[in-house]
């Protein structure tokens, strides 16, 4: 792999091919892809200004950050660009321009101007916006239970989608982790439940592995999906479906290769559409539904599970262990809105 494979533009300093190869193998696929994309953006910005991206000057990096902010980039994106530029210089064994006070202050100024709060996927809770998910009598609005009910388990697509959503909620897996689930990772547990071996995750790049709990509901859904895709006994659990037209005009479905990570959000939104068509979402108007649909992503089950665990009284340490977090910051953020309904003001103002 040569230098142009990393940034696709000439620089004043060459990067050793062995270093690039080692970096590619040391980083996750997504991290490597993001690094290359960020460096291409920086190099493309430098070219018409007759600046070199490697080595770059602190003044060039600061100007780049200002331009990107003016173009609508968020503070988190600017921070990622800065980290990528630093990584590029590290690969080339060059002085890091992002450590200069000018760049540090520019980044801080942009964080103050833009704000640091990031957009968050809507939390898809099991029974919806309920005070206690364990005590709730039934689904309330948009929720996992309504979407599972709407999926027709008698069809190939319905069986797959039910298994996917049920497992995603139980485990809180990210989309890349979901599509990496293989049949060999699913194990029977005590009673009707089970467990899932997660060989690698965003917080476990070296592959130490971890286990996640699978409910009896999910184990039954997985069994139904496995029976539906007869002949597929190993490899990825969640797969693409192909439709062909038979001679009699009927649709014939077949099971293909593993799902792409981008497919998960599309499947969730299709399930949400089906739940609304089946009138399972209650009194939800068009505006609220559209907002829900736009905010529903593959990450929504992870957010929703976290919120349900907090709402049912689980402590932060237990939630971090269940969802394999290394830091308490993200789960605490997911619970912020939920906590408002039970804080000191809510306990008093709600009774006035």
C-alpha positions as CSV (number, residue, x, y, z in Angstrom):
1,X,0.0,0.0,0.0
2,X,1.5,3.3,-1.0
3,X,1.1,6.8,0.2
4,X,-1.5,7.8,-2.3
5,X,-3.7,5.0,-1.0
6,X,-4.0,7.0,2.2
7,X,-4.5,10.6,1.0
8,X,-4.8,10.4,-2.8
9,X,-2.7,13.6,-3.1
10,X,1.1,14.3,-3.2
11,X,2.7,15.6,0.0
12,X,6.1,17.0,0.8
13,X,7.0,14.0,3.0
14,X,6.6,10.4,2.1
15,X,5.0,7.9,4.6
16,X,6.7,4.5,4.8
17,X,4.5,1.9,3.2
18,X,5.2,-0.5,6.1
19,X,3.9,2.1,8.6
20,X,0.7,2.6,6.6
21,X,0.2,-1.2,6.3
22,X,0.7,-1.6,10.1
23,X,-1.7,1.3,10.8
24,X,-4.4,-0.3,8.5
25,X,-4.1,-3.6,10.3
26,X,-4.1,-2.0,13.8
27,X,-7.2,0.1,13.2
28,X,-10.8,-1.0,12.7
29,X,-12.2,-0.9,9.2
30,X,-14.4,2.1,10.1
31,X,-11.6,4.0,11.8
32,X,-9.3,3.4,8.8
33,X,-12.0,4.6,6.4
34,X,-12.7,7.7,8.5
35,X,-9.0,8.6,8.7
36,X,-8.7,8.3,4.9
37,X,-11.8,10.4,4.3
38,X,-10.7,13.1,6.7
39,X,-7.3,13.4,5.2
40,X,-8.7,13.6,1.7
41,X,-10.9,16.5,2.9
42,X,-7.9,18.3,4.4
43,X,-5.7,17.6,1.4
44,X,-8.4,18.9,-1.0
45,X,-8.8,22.0,1.1
46,X,-5.0,22.6,1.0
47,X,-4.5,22.1,-2.7
48,X,-6.1,25.3,-4.1
49,X,-4.4,27.3,-1.4
50,X,-1.0,26.0,-2.4
51,X,-0.5,24.5,1.1
52,X,0.9,21.1,1.9
53,X,-1.1,18.8,4.1
54,X,2.1,17.0,5.3
55,X,3.8,18.6,7.0
56,X,1.1,21.2,7.7
57,X,1.6,24.4,9.6
58,X,-0.5,25.3,12.7
59,X,-1.8,28.3,10.8
60,X,-3.1,26.1,8.0
61,X,-4.8,23.7,10.4
62,X,-6.5,26.6,12.3
63,X,-7.7,28.1,9.0
64,X,-9.0,24.8,7.9
65,X,-11.0,24.4,11.1
66,X,-12.5,27.9,10.7
67,X,-13.5,27.2,7.1
68,X,-15.1,23.8,8.0
69,X,-17.0,25.4,10.9
70,X,-18.3,28.2,8.5
71,X,-19.4,25.5,6.1
72,X,-21.6,23.9,8.8
73,X,-19.5,21.2,10.3
74,X,-20.2,20.4,14.0
75,X,-17.7,20.6,16.9
76,X,-17.4,16.8,17.0
77,X,-16.5,16.7,13.4
78,X,-13.8,19.4,13.8
79,X,-12.3,17.4,16.7
80,X,-12.2,14.3,14.5
81,X,-10.5,16.2,11.7
82,X,-7.9,17.5,14.2
83,X,-7.2,14.0,15.5
84,X,-6.9,12.7,11.9
85,X,-4.4,15.4,11.0
86,X,-2.4,14.5,14.1
87,X,-2.5,10.8,13.2
88,X,-1.3,11.6,9.7
89,X,1.7,13.5,11.0
90,X,2.4,10.7,13.5
91,X,2.5,8.1,10.6
92,X,5.0,10.3,8.8
93,X,7.1,10.8,12.0
94,X,6.6,14.6,11.7
95,X,5.9,17.2,14.3
96,X,2.2,17.4,15.2
97,X,0.8,20.9,14.2
98,X,-2.4,20.3,16.2
99,X,-0.5,20.5,19.5
100,X,0.3,24.2,18.8
101,X,-1.5,26.7,21.0
102,X,-3.1,28.3,17.9
103,X,-4.8,25.1,16.9
104,X,-5.8,24.3,20.5
105,X,-7.4,27.7,21.0
106,X,-9.1,27.7,17.6
107,X,-10.7,24.3,18.4
108,X,-11.8,25.6,21.8
109,X,-13.2,28.7,20.2
110,X,-15.2,26.7,17.7
111,X,-16.6,24.4,20.5
112,X,-17.8,27.5,22.4
113,X,-19.4,29.0,19.2
114,X,-21.0,25.8,17.9
115,X,-21.8,24.0,21.2
116,X,-20.7,20.4,21.8
117,X,-24.0,18.6,22.2
118,X,-24.4,16.0,19.5
119,X,-27.7,14.8,17.9
120,X,-28.9,11.5,19.4
121,X,-30.9,8.7,18.0
122,X,-34.5,8.4,19.4
123,X,-34.6,5.8,22.2
124,X,-36.7,2.9,21.1
125,X,-38.0,1.5,24.4
126,X,-39.7,-1.9,24.7
127,X,-43.1,-0.6,25.8
128,X,-42.6,3.1,24.9
129,X,-42.6,6.1,27.2
130,X,-43.7,4.4,30.4
131,X,-42.6,5.1,34.0
132,X,-41.7,1.5,34.7
133,X,-41.3,-0.9,31.8
134,X,-41.7,-3.9,34.1
135,X,-45.1,-2.7,35.4
136,X,-46.6,-1.3,32.2
137,X,-49.7,-3.2,31.0
138,X,-49.0,-2.7,27.3
139,X,-47.3,-0.7,24.6
140,X,-47.5,3.0,24.6
141,X,-46.9,4.7,21.2
142,X,-43.7,3.9,19.2
143,X,-42.0,0.9,20.8
144,X,-40.3,-2.4,20.2
145,X,-43.4,-4.4,21.3
146,X,-45.6,-2.7,18.7
147,X,-43.1,-3.2,15.9
148,X,-42.6,-6.9,16.8
149,X,-46.3,-7.4,16.8
150,X,-46.7,-5.9,13.4
151,X,-44.1,-8.1,11.8
152,X,-45.7,-11.2,10.2
153,X,-43.7,-14.2,11.6
154,X,-45.2,-16.4,8.9
155,X,-43.2,-14.7,6.2
156,X,-39.5,-14.9,5.6
157,X,-39.1,-11.1,6.0
158,X,-41.2,-11.0,9.1
159,X,-39.3,-13.8,10.7
160,X,-35.9,-12.2,10.0
161,X,-37.0,-8.7,11.1
162,X,-38.5,-10.0,14.4
163,X,-35.3,-11.9,15.2
164,X,-33.2,-8.8,14.4
165,X,-35.1,-6.3,16.4
166,X,-35.6,-8.6,19.4
167,X,-31.9,-9.5,19.6
168,X,-30.9,-5.9,19.0
169,X,-33.0,-4.7,21.9
170,X,-31.9,-7.5,24.3
171,X,-28.2,-6.9,23.7
172,X,-27.9,-3.2,22.8
173,X,-25.5,-4.1,20.0
174,X,-24.4,-1.4,17.5
175,X,-25.2,-2.0,13.9
176,X,-21.8,-3.2,12.9
177,X,-21.9,-5.7,15.7
178,X,-25.4,-6.9,14.8
179,X,-24.5,-7.8,11.2
180,X,-21.4,-9.6,12.6
181,X,-23.5,-12.0,14.6
182,X,-23.0,-15.6,13.5
183,X,-25.1,-18.7,14.4
184,X,-22.1,-20.0,16.3
185,X,-22.2,-17.1,18.6
186,X,-25.8,-18.0,19.9
187,X,-25.8,-20.3,22.9
188,X,-28.6,-21.8,25.0
189,X,-28.8,-20.7,28.6
190,X,-30.8,-21.6,31.6
191,X,-34.5,-22.0,31.0
192,X,-35.7,-20.7,27.7
193,X,-33.2,-17.9,27.5
194,X,-29.8,-17.8,26.0
195,X,-26.6,-15.8,25.6
196,X,-24.8,-14.2,22.7
197,X,-21.0,-14.2,22.4
198,X,-19.8,-10.9,21.1
199,X,-16.3,-11.5,19.8
200,X,-15.5,-7.9,19.1
201,X,-17.0,-4.5,19.6
202,X,-16.3,-0.8,19.3
203,X,-14.9,-0.8,22.9
204,X,-13.1,-4.1,22.4
205,X,-11.0,-3.7,19.2
206,X,-8.5,-6.4,20.3
207,X,-11.2,-9.1,20.5
208,X,-11.2,-10.1,24.2
209,X,-14.9,-10.9,23.7
210,X,-18.0,-10.6,26.0
211,X,-21.4,-12.1,26.5
212,X,-24.9,-10.5,26.2
213,X,-28.2,-11.9,27.5
214,X,-30.8,-13.2,25.2
215,X,-34.4,-13.4,26.4
216,X,-36.8,-16.3,25.7
217,X,-38.6,-14.0,23.3
218,X,-35.4,-13.6,21.2
219,X,-34.5,-17.3,21.4
220,X,-37.9,-18.2,20.0
221,X,-37.6,-15.5,17.3
222,X,-34.2,-16.8,16.3
223,X,-35.5,-20.4,16.1
224,X,-38.4,-19.3,13.9
225,X,-36.0,-17.4,11.6
226,X,-33.6,-20.3,11.4
227,X,-36.4,-22.7,10.5
228,X,-37.6,-20.2,7.8
229,X,-34.2,-20.0,6.1
230,X,-33.8,-23.8,5.8
231,X,-30.4,-24.9,4.7
232,X,-28.6,-22.0,6.3
233,X,-27.0,-23.3,9.5
234,X,-23.8,-21.3,9.8
235,X,-22.3,-17.9,9.0
236,X,-24.2,-14.6,9.5
237,X,-27.5,-14.8,11.3
238,X,-29.1,-11.8,9.6
239,X,-29.1,-11.9,5.8
240,X,-30.4,-10.1,2.7
241,X,-33.6,-11.4,1.2
242,X,-34.0,-11.6,-2.6
243,X,-37.3,-11.5,-4.4
244,X,-38.0,-13.2,-7.8
245,X,-41.2,-13.5,-9.8
246,X,-42.4,-17.0,-10.4
247,X,-44.0,-18.2,-13.6
248,X,-47.4,-18.0,-12.0
249,X,-46.8,-14.4,-11.1
250,X,-46.2,-15.0,-7.4
251,X,-43.3,-13.6,-5.4
252,X,-40.6,-16.1,-4.4
253,X,-38.1,-15.1,-1.7
254,X,-34.7,-16.5,-1.1
255,X,-32.0,-15.9,1.5
256,X,-28.7,-14.3,0.4
257,X,-25.5,-13.0,2.0
258,X,-25.2,-11.2,5.3
259,X,-26.9,-7.8,5.8
260,X,-24.9,-4.6,5.5
261,X,-24.7,-2.3,8.5
262,X,-26.6,0.4,6.6
263,X,-29.6,-2.0,6.2
264,X,-30.5,-2.1,9.9
265,X,-32.0,1.4,10.0
266,X,-34.0,0.7,6.9
267,X,-35.4,-2.5,8.4
268,X,-36.4,-0.7,11.6
269,X,-38.2,2.1,9.7
270,X,-40.1,-0.4,7.5
271,X,-41.2,-2.2,10.7
272,X,-42.3,1.1,12.2
273,X,-44.3,1.8,9.0
274,X,-46.0,-1.6,9.4
275,X,-46.8,-0.9,13.0
276,X,-48.5,2.3,12.1
277,X,-50.4,0.6,9.2
278,X,-51.6,-2.0,11.7
279,X,-52.8,0.9,14.0
280,X,-50.5,-0.3,16.8
281,X,-49.0,3.1,17.7
282,X,-52.0,4.7,19.3
283,X,-53.0,8.3,18.7
284,X,-49.9,9.6,16.9
285,X,-50.3,12.4,14.4
286,X,-48.4,12.8,11.2
287,X,-45.9,15.3,12.5
288,X,-44.9,13.2,15.5
289,X,-44.7,10.1,13.4
290,X,-42.4,11.8,10.8
291,X,-40.2,13.0,13.6
292,X,-40.0,9.5,15.1
293,X,-39.3,7.9,11.7
294,X,-36.5,10.4,11.0
295,X,-34.9,9.9,14.4
296,X,-35.1,6.1,14.4
297,X,-31.8,4.6,13.6
298,X,-29.9,1.3,14.2
299,X,-28.6,2.9,17.5
300,X,-32.2,3.5,18.8
301,X,-32.4,0.1,20.4
302,X,-29.2,0.7,22.4
303,X,-30.5,4.0,23.6
304,X,-33.9,2.6,24.4
305,X,-32.5,-0.4,26.3
306,X,-30.4,1.9,28.4
307,X,-33.4,4.1,29.2
308,X,-35.5,1.1,30.1
309,X,-32.8,-0.2,32.4
310,X,-32.5,3.1,34.2
311,X,-36.4,3.4,34.4
312,X,-36.6,-0.1,36.0
313,X,-34.1,0.9,38.8
314,X,-30.9,-0.6,37.6
315,X,-27.7,1.1,38.7
316,X,-25.1,2.7,36.4
317,X,-22.5,0.0,37.1
318,X,-24.8,-2.8,36.1
319,X,-25.9,-1.0,33.0
320,X,-22.3,-0.4,31.9
321,X,-21.6,-4.1,32.4
322,X,-24.7,-5.2,30.5
323,X,-24.0,-3.0,27.5
324,X,-20.2,-3.3,27.6
325,X,-19.4,0.3,28.2
326,X,-15.9,1.5,29.4
327,X,-17.1,5.0,30.4
328,X,-20.2,6.1,32.2
329,X,-20.6,9.3,30.2
330,X,-22.6,7.9,27.3
331,X,-25.2,5.9,29.2
332,X,-25.7,8.8,31.6
333,X,-26.3,11.1,28.6
334,X,-29.0,8.6,27.3
335,X,-30.7,8.8,30.6
336,X,-30.7,12.7,30.9
337,X,-34.2,13.3,29.5
338,X,-35.6,10.3,31.4
339,X,-34.2,11.6,34.7
340,X,-36.1,14.9,34.4
341,X,-39.4,13.2,35.0
342,X,-38.2,11.9,38.4
343,X,-36.0,14.8,39.6
344,X,-36.7,17.0,42.6
345,X,-38.6,19.6,40.5
346,X,-40.8,16.9,39.0
347,X,-41.7,15.5,42.4
348,X,-42.9,18.9,43.6
349,X,-44.1,20.8,40.6
350,X,-46.0,17.8,39.3
351,X,-48.2,17.9,42.4
352,X,-48.9,21.6,42.4
